[in-house]
Amino acid sequence: MLIVQKYGGTSVGTLERIANVAQRVIETKNDGNKVIVVVSAMSGETNKLVDFAHHFSKTPATRDMDILLSSGERVTAALLSIALQEKGYKAVALTGRQAGIITDNSFTKARIDRIDTSYMQKLVDDDCIVVVAGFQGITEDGSVTTLGRGGSDLTAVAIAGAIEAELCEIFTDVDGVYTTDPRIEPKAKKLDMVSYDEMLELASLGAKVLQNRSVELAKKLNVNLVTRNSFNNNQGTLITKEENIMEKPIVSGIALDKNQARVSVINVDDKPGIAANIFRKLAEENINVDMIVQTVGHDGKTDIDFTVPESELERTKIVMGKLSDSYKNVEYDASIAKVSIVGVGMKSHSGVASKAFDTMAKENINIVMISTSEIKISMVIDSKYSELAVRTLHEAYELDK
Amino acid sequence: MLIVQKYGGTSVGTLERIANVAQRVIETKNDGNKVIVVVSAMSGETNKLVDFAHHFSKTPATRDMDILLSSGERVTAALLSIALQEKGYKAVALTGRQAGIITDNSFTKARIDRIDTSYMQKLVDDDCIVVVAGFQGITEDGSVTTLGRGGSDLTAVAIAGAIEAELCEIFTDVDGVYTTDPRIEPKAKKLDMVSYDEMLELASLGAKVLQNRSVELAKKLNVNLVTRNSFNNNQGTLITKEENIMEKPIVSGIALDKNQARVSVINVDDKPGIAANIFRKLAEENINVDMIVQTVGHDGKTDIDFTVPESELERTKIVMGKLSDSYKNVEYDASIAKVSIVGVGMKSHSGVASKAFDTMAKENINIVMISTSEIKISMVIDSKYSELAVRTLHEAYELDK
């Protein structure tokens, strides 16, 4: 079958590791597959280039940044192709442009518009291993662009979708997606399969195996995504559409996000437009609001609670300070954590939420905010209880079994 | 006027030096000029990448090498453009492809076929400083190529020719072209002007300011070339066509080449085809023969003397050993030096050669071979006398005056 593999910066961080990647690619090829490989820059290279640019300017032109930043992936692609040929395999390195990756002109964070796969297809048909420099493309009029954070993953997923590869394997330095962060709960188990939607919830909530952009694109293009460890031969986690997952677990994992802060607007007038006014101002300042909770008011007054990234709390305070006096009774709390229970199976099972609340109550953990979706229950608690909450929930849903 | 400037690896070897280059470019711009800048990779970068490739293969695919090696110049171009913009100037970095440089497909040593200057012209007309990544281009069908040694100089000269720039300034770490090597003769003087043909003779004979390819291209495209020092404001040396040089000096410089070896084929049959046979075999092995001297024979026998680069002497011996017995009487001498007197003015002056021979005779230096062209007299001598020969000739032709 046709497999797209992507190796991240750590996996190609040294010449020895590139040799190791070459070996893996060869094994995949020898198993009878056709292979397209997407590579990142050697770890540290991109940061070095960014530092160079910042030596000259705090706000370097994004157009020039893309010529600068796209160089690291080209180096890795060329080296891997050379290594593969030395072992007797047909291989060729391609830049983003040569791989046919056409983007919009949002320099440093371009979106892939389309991929002209004809040249890659020709090479693959010719039994050649194609090595693509990740993270980059060109605009319709020929300017070099880069795709922003997680750009190489995105390159791999987009190519897999466009060329209709059977599998897209993303190699990192972890084994896959876990039921929760193993540093918090050593009994955490690696998941064999997870749906796109579950992965989206798990990723945004802190399980940083894959950027959401890549998972969203995989979902849109129906790409079977596997996250694997480039330093061992473990099976990894398949991220696929829900229909492909036979036995749907009620709960797949527990995610923790400690980088949120809570904002409580107390005793505002309970009338239309109040919430809209707050969140429009925050949006204008590009502040990402995550959870929003508003309770039914009484006496014509209500409370609005929401969370923002902790790093944006100071800017949030400035925005809130500029609002009219009616919103001036505001409390802020940076010492919170958001614990989430994620699972496609909870759609068809009742009692998942109540078990979560029971578990918190037994441990005497106060729940400050609650927000639920079809496949997720999120609770905001005092951050000092976050590890305890994760461990007890992990046990309560028997995720270690 | 429109000026193309080229800065080599040493001139952009650190971030501080790139800042220094930005300052120079700005001064040129502020003098009322339009500027296109061609840059090399930061010194050491290209060698580092070559070492990386050789870690995997002694004979890496040249096509991949070009994707690898073209990355260094892109980094410098982006950084310089960022530095210029930070100082308030309009600037844009271009890759070789974006600069419209189309080459043949001789990877790692491509020749420039043509330059589509339309995009650069538009930017220049728009008062923008254009910063081009040197040393690279693409083939007609879109593969990345590099131009080989001296490739960035070549990029600058070719752009200057194609866009009809008034001047092409090549910045290195020396002040220009000297009457002879200042390390041998401290009284050596920098030349203000030198013709293309003189420069070709001086370069090939050891004055390594410019690669011959660049001088040849400048001559062909009629580009006024200036070599200057990026670390001071000295005037440099203008390399231009002979007609532009008003006062033609009889002798412009003394060049020394110690990296030659002499091969003497003694007592071969003096009949047609003998010399041709030797030099065809050497050419088949890609051995560069420099001087060839054959004297009028007697008794049906003659001697053929020639020189090859010292580094190719061992391969030469192998070729000579395979020739038929009639050529077997061969002597080799690696301890020779070639001293050359170069000057366009000697065309119209007699006595230049005899002064050279007189000078050698006075110092008791035996001349082993002599070869002359319209603008050059070359003498092969014992290498132990080479510095003495250069100094006495320099004085005899009053080059220190």
Interface residues (C-beta under 8 A of the other chain):
Chain A: L15 I18 A19 A22 L49 F52 A53 H55 F56 S57 P60 A61 R63 D64 M65 I67 L68 S70 S71 G72 R74 V75 A77 A78 L79 S81 I82 A83 Q85 E86 V92 A93 T95 R97 Q98 A133 G142 S143 V144
Chain B: L15 I18 A19 A22 L49 F52 A53 H55 F56 S57 P60 A61 R63 D64 M65 I67 L68 S70 S71 G72 R74 V75 A77 A78 L79 S81 I82 A83 Q85 E86 V92 A93 L94 T95 R97 Q98 A133 G142 S143 V144
